Amino acid sequence: MSAAARRWLGEQVATSGTLTDLVCAPLDRGWSKRWLMALLGSLALAFLGALAVGYSLLEGPGVWGNNTAVVWGFPIANYVWWIGIGNAGTLISSLLLLTRQNWRASINRFAEAMTLFAVAIAGIFPILHLGRPMYFYWLAPYPNTMDLWPQWRSALVWDFWAILCYLLFSVVFFYVGLLPDLATLRDRETLGRGWRKIYGVAALGWQGSAAQWQAHERLHRALAVIATPLVCSVHSIVGLDFAASLMPGWTEGIFPPFFVVGALFSGFAMVTLIALVIRHALGLEAIVTPAHFDAMAKIMLAASVAMGLSYGTEWFTSWWTGEASDARFLRFAFTGPYWPFTVGMILANVVAPQAFWFPAARRSPVALVSVSLAILVGMYLERINIIIDTLSIGYVPSFWKLYAPTLVDGAILAGTAGLFVALMLIASRYLPMVSIHESRRLVAEASR
């Protein structure tokens, strides 16, 4: 028996059939009361967000906290936060696939689903922030008689293409990995005839022949090779939205790699939370094991060290330049009205993950939930700090102005969180949340 493979499987998983039954059991059972209550609660929150968006479209951006100085506020902070979480899912899956990590089989499916939903949600915010969202299609260079070509120096155009390309690629990557599992559901007698037909159509005639497996393996790895630089470029573009400007605190060459590490950091925190919920709610304790959380916690710990180094480098550079505007920005970040956000960011992103130096914390659900939530909050504070610290105290003193979010800003953020949870709940009801075919390989390897 392979100890390396058995480490990622519980003792209950002895055969491929047992594993398939465990993964498909939530689909066989149908709706449960807890699932339905969670779905209704998340949809209610999403509806609140939809009302806030509708009110914003009706009344205009004046209902947000944005002002003449802080022209970017919650909408852009929300965008950067969600796109960071979304970028991480495909990056995690592709990197673990290319490095042949056995523990990938248990987390890649919901990590990729997280990407699809988070990126789709992130795409809403640049459109809202346009001011005239009904003309968002002007961002695309479509043929027209008025020669209204996009302004390629605008960061909004970069974001449009980055999100569109990444979303389309993530859909393909997710679907290719799902194909063999759709065929498994098609052939499963415990499912209704109607659902089996739907899964059969979605499986595209997959029969599991040697030629199909060979083609699938090649395509999946080729997509993973493409995914890694694509993810890095997408979030680097988001970092360049700030770094390409001339504002104090934004002209940082470290921003592109800093944003990529931050995306991986927040993404692993979200994957950890989703894994904890799915493991408990779907009864997958034998497939998502404490060893998985131990590995993810180690990665979050390493990322927190990288984030601390990035923060230190950014602040040291601002101090070392001797520029009056940069020095003023640095003092404002630590002693101005927003100093609690800066301190909270450091505590959440750098200090809290240090608990993962201890093996007991890496396997404790309470510690994992606490630190993961702290990281997600800390990363949001980082996005807010980047925006409001710089825009509140730019070059011209007469233009300085503080920022305060409104209830509409909060409702939109809460609505997107509700929408994300609702989409994850729907996916968990109709799709296997663990890759069946990859886990079967792990079972076969463990039994040797």
N, C-alpha and C positions, 0 to 999 in steps of 0.2 A: 504494500500500500504506500502510495506517495504521500509523505508527510507534508510536503510543500503544498499540495493540492488539498489535503484533508484539513489543513489549518483554516481554510475558508469555508468549510462545510460543517454543519452540526452532525452529530452521530445519527440523528433520525433519517438523514438523507443517505440511504444505502444504495439505491438504484435510480436509474433515470426515470422510471415510472413514478417512484415516490416523489421525486423532485417536480415532475410535471404536475402531479396532483396537487402539491403544495402551492405552486405558482398559480394554477388555474382555479383553485378552490374559491377565491373571491368572485370570479366570473361565473362559476357554477351556482353560487348561493343567491345571486340577485341582489336587489336593494335591501339594505338593512336600515333599521330605524336611526342608528347613529350616523350612518352615511347620509341619509336623507336630511336629517337635522343639520348636519354640517354643511351640506350643499345649500339648503335654504338660507342658513345664516350667512354664508359667503355671498350668495346671490343678492341678499338684502343689502349687504355692504357694497357690492358692485353696483346695485341700483342707485344707492346714495351717491356714489361717484359719478354715475351717468347723469344724475340730476345736476350735480355740480358742473360737469362738463357742458351740459345743455345751457345752464345759466351763464356760464362763461362765454359760450358762443352767442348767446342772445344779448348780453350786456357788454361784452368786450373784455379785454385784459385788465380793465380798471378794477375788477372785482378781486384781483389777486393782490398780493403784497408788493408787487413790483412798483418801482417809482422811477423818477427821472434819472436817478443815479444808478440804482440797482435794477437795471433793465432785465437782467437774468435773475430768476429767483427759484421758487420751488419747481416750476416746470422743467427747467434744465437740470436741476439737482436730481429730480425724479428720473429724468432720462438717463443721466450718467449712472445712477445707482442701478436701475433696471438693466441697462445694457451691460453693465459689469457682471451682474448675476447671470445674465443670458450668455455672455461670452464664455463663461467658465464651463458650462455644461458640456459643450462640444469639445472644448480644449481638454477637459478632464478625460472624456471618453476616448478621444483620438490619441492622446499621449499614453494612456494606459494600454491602448491597443498596440501601438507601435513598440512600446517597451515590453510587451507580452506579460503584463501583470495579471496573475490569476484572479485577484480580487476585483478586477474590473467587471466580471460577469454579474455581480450582485448589485452594482450601483449605476451601470452605464445607461440603463433604460430610462430611469426617472431623472437622471442628470440631463439626458438629451431632451426629454419632454420639458424639463425646466427651462432649457434654452429656448425652445420654440415659443413657449408662453411668455417668458420674460422679454424676449426680443420683440415679439408682437406688441406687448404692452409699451415697451420703450418707444416704439415707433409712433405712438400716439402723441407724445409730448412735443417733438419738434414741429408737428403740424399745428398743435394748439398754440405754440409760441410764435407762429408766423404773424399773428395779428389778424390776417385775413385767410383763415384756414381753407376756405372754399376754393382758393387758388393754389393749393399745394402741388397740383400737377405741373405748375410752372417750373418746378425744380427739375423736371425731366426734359431732356432736349428733344421733344417730339417735333415733327415737322409742322410748321404753322406759317400762315401768310403774313404775320406781323413781325416775324423775326425776333421774337421774345426769347432769346437764348438765356440759359441760366448764368448767373454770376459765379464763375468757378472759384473766385476768391472768397466766397461766403462759406462759413463753416456749416451752415444749414444744408448746403448742397453736398458737402462731404458726408454729412450724417445720413442724408437720404440714400446715397449710393452704398454707403457702408452697411446700413441696416438692411436694405433690400437684398444686396448680394449675400449677406450672411444669413438672412432668414431663408432665402431660397436654398442655399447650400445645406443649412441645418435640416430642412424638411427632407431633402434627398438622403442625407446621411442617416437620419432617424428611420426613414422608410426602408432603406436598404437593410439595415440591421434588424428590422422588424419582420421582414418577409418570411423567413423560416418559421417564426412563431405564429404568424397568421395561418400558415398551412397546418400547424399543429392544432390550432383552434378549429379550423375547418374540419378536421378529421376527428374531433372530440365528440363522442356520442352524448355526453351529459349536457351539451348546449342545445338550444332549440334549433329546429330546422332552418328557420328564417335567419338566425344569426350565423349559422354555419354557411349559408349561401353568401351572406355579406362578407364573411371572412374569406371564403373561397374566391370571390371576385377580387378582393384586395390582395390575395396571395399571388395573383398573376400566373396561375398554373404551376406553382412550385411543387415539384415531385421529390426533391431530395436526391437526385441522381448525382453521380460523381462529378459529371461535367458541370452541373449547376453549382455544386458546392465549391468547385475550383474557381468558377467565374465569380461567385459571390465573395469568396475570400480575397481574390485579387482586387475586385472593385472596392470592397470595404477598406482594405489597406490603402489603396490609392486615394480614396476619399479622406482617410485619416492623414495621409501625407499632405494633402492640400489644406486640410482643416487647420493644422498647426500654424503655418504662416498667415493664413487668412484671419484667424482669431487675433493673432498678435497685431496684424495691420489694422483691423477694425478698431480695436480699443486704442491703438496708437493714434488713429485719426481723431478719436474722441479727446485724447490728451492734447493733440495739436490744435483742437478748437481753442484751447487756452494758451498753449505755448507759442502759437504763431502770432499772438497779439503783442502789443507793446506796453501792457498794463503791469504795474509793479506786482510782484508775486506770481505772475503768470508766465513771464518769459524764462521758463526753466527748461533746459534741454533734457532734464531727467524725467519730465512728465510722461512721455510715451511709454518707456519701460515701467515707470512707477504705476501708471494706470493699468498696465497688463498684469503686474503682480497683484494690484488691488482687486482686479477682476477675479483672478484665481483665488484670492483670499476670501472675498465675500461669497464666491460661488461654492467653495468647499464648505463654508459655514451653512449655506442654504441646503446643500446636498446632505450634510450631516443631520440637519433638522428634519428634512423630508425622509431620510432613511430611518430615523428614530420613530417617526409617526407611522410609516408604512410597515416597518418591522412589527410594531405592536398591533396596529389596526388590522393588518392582513394576515397575521399569524406566520410571519416569515422569519422567525427567530433562528431557524436552522439554516437559513440561507444568508441572511444579513447578520453576521456574527460579531461578537465583541472585537475580534481581530480586525474587522473592517473599520470600526470606529477608532481603534488604536492607530491604524495607518493614516486615516484622514486627520486625526488630531496631530500627528507628527508633521504632516504637511502644513496644517494651519500654524503650528508653532514656528516652522521654518519661514513661512510667509510673514508672520508677525515680526520676526527679526529683520527681514528685508524691508518691511514697511517702516520700522523704526529707523533703519539706516537711511531710507529715502527721506523721511521727515527731517532727520538731522542734516542730511546733505542740502536739502532745500533751504532750511533756516540758516545754515552756515554760509551758504552762497549769498543769501540776502544780506547777511552781516558783513561778509568779507568784501563785497563789492564797494562798500563805502558810499553807495548812492543814497541820497537823503530820502528819496521816495521808498526805496526798499527797506531802509532802516525804520522809517515811519510805519510801513506795513507790518514789519516784524513786531514792533512794540504794540501796535494796535491788536495784533492777533493774540498776544499774551496778556495785555493789560486793558484792552478796550472793552466795550460792552459785550462783545461776543466771546470773551475769554472762557466762560464755562464750556462752550462748544469745543474749543481747542483742548482744554484739559480733559473733557469727556472723550474726545477722539483718541488722545494718547492713552488714557486708562483702558479704553475698550479695545483698541487695535494693537497696542504694544504690551501693556501690563497684564491684562486679563489672560491672554493666551499662554503666558509663562507657566500657568498651572499645569499645562500639558507636559512639562518636564517630568511629572510624576506619573508612572504607569496607572496608578489607581484612578487618577483624574481622567486619563484617556479612555477608560472603560466605564466610567460612571455616567449614567444617563443624566443625572442632575447637573454634573459639571459640564457635560457636552452641550446640553440645552442652554445653560447659563452663559457659557463662553461663546457659543455660536450666536445667540441672540445679541450678546454684547458686541460681537464683531459686526453684525448687520447694522446695528444702531451706530456703531463707531464709523463705519464706512459711509453711512448716510450723513453723519456730522462732518466727515471729511469733505464730501461733495458740497455741503452747504458752506463750510468754511472757505473753500476755494473760491466760491462765487461771491459771497457777501463781504468777506474781509477785503478783497481787492476793490470791488465796485463801490463799497461804502466810503473808501478813503483813497481816491485816485490822485491824479496829479494836481488838480485845481481845488484848493480849499473851499471856494464858494460853491462847489458842486458836491461836497460831501453830504451824505444823507444815509441814515440808518434804515434797515430793512426789518419789517415785521410781517410774517405770513398771516393770512386771513383764514376764516373758517372754510372758505371755498377751497383754498390751497390744501388744507388738511383733509377735506372731504374727497378731493380728487385722489390724493395719495392713499387714503383708506379704501377708496373704491377700486383702485388698481390692485391692492393687496387682496381684496375680496374676490376680484376677478381671477387672479392667479390661483388662489386656493380652489375656487370653483372648477377651473379648468383641470387642475391636478386631480380633483376628486372624480371628475367625469372620466379622465384618462385611466384612473385606477379601477374604475368599474368596467370598462370595455376593452382594456388592453392589459397584457401581462406586464407587471411592473418590474419584473426581473427577466433578463434574457434567458429563455428556456434552452435554446440550442447551445449557447456558450456555457451555461451551467451544466448541461449534460456532458460536455467535454471534460469539465472539471470533475464530475462524478466518475467518468470513465478513467481519468488519470489517477484519481484517488484510489480506485479499486485495483490498480495494477500491483 
